[in-house]
Each structure stands twice: as C-alpha cells, then as structure tokens.
Amino acid sequence: MTRPATQIVQVLRLLPRALLILLVLAAPVLAVPQLRGDAGSTIEAPKARKGGVGFVLLVSLQRG
C-alpha cells in the first residue's frame, strides 16, 4: 500500500471514534432547547412572607 492510501485508511479508522466523541459532547447542548420548549410545567416556590415588621418591633422593645 502506498503512503497516501495508508493515511486515508488511518483517517477512516479514526472517523467513527471522532464522531462518537463529538456526539457525546454535543448531546447535552442539543437537548437544552428541547427541554425549555414547554414552559407550562414549571413549578415555582411559594412566596415568602415578609417578616421585617416583627424584627423591627423586637429590636425596639428590647431598647425600651
């Protein structure tokens, strides 16, 4: 086999591995737009109650 033919065979052997590695690395990036497509199933946390007034009263009563 000639030298260019040997190089072509080596590249063809390496190509499936390179495509597999590229697919594994690109899969999460390609999956993100599909996951964000449905905004109707978002679960939000309940609103926190404001507790600032109680703290102010506690501090003012301790000073008096």
Beta strands, then each sheet from edge to edge (+ up, - down):
end
